[in-house]
Amino acid sequence: MLRRSASTTSIRHVSKETLTILLILSIRRFGTPVIKSLNTFIHNNSLVTYVIGPTIFPVVGNLVNVWLSLKRFKCHHRVWQNWAKKYGKILGLRLGLVDVVIVFGKKYIKEVLARDVFDGRPDGYFYTMRSFGKKIGIVFSDGTTWTKTRRAVLKHLRNFGYGSRSMENNICEEVKAIVDLRKLDAGRPVVVNHVFDVAIVNIMWKLVAGKRYDLKDNKLKHICDLITKSFQLVDMSGGILTFLPFLRHIMPDFIGYSELKLIHHNIYTFIQETINEHRATLDVSKPRDLIDAFLIDIMQQKEDSFTEEELQVICRDLLEAGVETVSNTAAFMLLHIVRNPDVQKQLQDEIDSAIELSRYPTLGDRSRMIYTEAVILETLRISSVAAVGIPHMAREDARLGDYVIRKGTFLLLAIHDLHNGAQWKNPQEFNPARFITTEGNLIQSDMLMPFGTGKRRCIGEGLARSELFLFLTYILQSFNLKIPNGDPIPSTEPVDGVSLSAKEFRVIFEPRR
Ligand code: HEM
C-alpha cells in the first residue's frame, strides 16, 4: 500500500504526543476515520502515513465505494478520476485484499513507467488464471521470465517479417478483403464494432502461425467473440476475482468465474490445435513462423528454453493484446468520422490529392498525409482504449512523490485522464487540428502515451499505427460513411472493460466511385 511521507528528516523516536497531534491533523485534513490515521508509522527513518483515499473497510476495503460509484460513473476510470479530484494525484485504495494505487498526471505516470522497481506485473488471480496459475508469457510476467520472453518473441516476430514490407503487404491484403466485403453490402446498414476483428487476427496470426482465415470464418469469429467477452467481464484492475479470489468457490457463476474458465478453455483448445498441427509438420531446418521457432527451441531443451505452456500463453498474449485494442480504436475512429462529416471530407480530400486514383494507399504515403495521421492521434487521445494501461506492480518498497509504495502494490496509470484533462484545449471536442502546427507539421505531444513508454512499452505500437492508417485510408478512398436514416448519432460514451469499447452502432458504406 501507499504511504505518505510526512517528513523526510530522520525520526527514530516519535513521542506519543507527536503521534496524537499528527493523528488529529490527518483526521482533520483528510476527513477520514481512525483507520487511516492508525497507519502512521516509521519507514526508513521517515514518518509515513497511508496515502489519501476513501475510507477502507475490513475485508472489502473500498469495493463497496467502487460498486456504488460505478452506478453513477459507469466506467472504472471515471470513478478513479472523480476520487483523484478529492484525494490527489496518487490515489490509494484497498480493493478487497489488494492494495491498488492509481497514478495521475504526466510526471508521475512517466516516473512509474521509467523505473525498474515499478515494472512488475500483478500476481492477482484473474491474471494468473489465464496462464495456468503461473506468471508466464509476455504481458503478465515479470522479472527474468519477462525479459527472456519479450526478447525471444520480438526476435522471432522480426525473423518472420514483423515491421517489414511483408507485414505491410499482409495488412493491405486484409484491408482489401474488408473493402470487398463491404462492397457486397454497400448501401445497407452494418454494425461496425467488430468488422476488423478477423482481419486483425489474420495479420498477427500470419507471423505466429503462418495462417489466414476467411473474414467470415465462423470458428475464428467465435474466438474473437470470446476474447471480446473476456475483456468485458472485468476492468484492467482485475475485478472481484483478483480482489476476493475465494469467492470463486462460493459464487462462481455470479462473479463470472465459470464463464471466464470456459472462455480460457476454448481459447487454449484453439491454440493447442494450432500448435499440434505445427508439431506434426515441423521441419527443424525450415521454421515457418513463431510457433515453429519456439517448438524447435523447446525440442533443443537448453537450460533456459521455454516450456509448451509458455508457448501457449505467448500465442494467447499476441492473439489478445492486438485484437481488442486495435479493433476498438478502429471502431472509435469510424465513430468520430461519422459524427463529424467535415473531418470525413478533409480526410477524403487529403487521400484524393496524395494518392492517385489508380492505386491503393501504402505506408509510404504517411509522411504526406498529415491530416490523416492527426485523425489517428486524436482518436488515440479522446478514446484511449487502454484507459489505465496494463497494471504494473511495485517489486520493492519504493518512494513515489511524497509517498512510499509498498512491495506488491498494484499500480494503474490514469492514461485516459491524461489524454482528456484540462491541459488540452476543449478536450471533449474531436479536433485533429490540435496535432497540426500552423506550418502544417504533425505535433508529437509528450502528453499522448496510448502505448505507454519505457521498458514495458507496447510491442505492437508500430503494427497498430500501420493498421489504423491503412484501414482508414483504404475505407475512405472507397466509401462515404453515413449514419443510417433513423439511427441516433452514435455515442462516444465507452463501454467499460479491460479495453474500452464503443457502444454498438451502424454505418452505411456508400461506394464513392
Ligand atoms: C491501439 C492499439 C494498442 C494500444 C492502445 C496498446 C496499448 C498498450 C499499453 C498501454 C500497454 C502497456 C504498457 C505498459 O505496461 O506500460 C501495452 C502492452 C503490450 N501490447 Fe499493446 N496496444 C495496442 C496494440 C497492440 C498490438 C497490435 C499488439 C500486438 C503485438 C500489442 C501487444 C502488446 C504486448 C505484448 C504488450 C505487453 C508488453 C510488455 O509487458 O512487455 N499491442 N499495449
Boltz pocket constraint, residues with backbone or C-beta under 6 A from the ligand:
constraints:
  - pocket:
      binder: B
      contacts: [[A, 113], [A, 138], [A, 139], [A, 140], [A, 141], [A, 150], [A, 204], [A, 317], [A, 318], [A, 321], [A, 322], [A, 323], [A, 325], [A, 326], [A, 329], [A, 385], [A, 386], [A, 389], [A, 390], [A, 391], [A, 449], [A, 450], [A, 451], [A, 452], [A, 453], [A, 455], [A, 456], [A, 457], [A, 458], [A, 459], [A, 460], [A, 461], [A, 463], [A, 464]]
      max_distance: 6.0
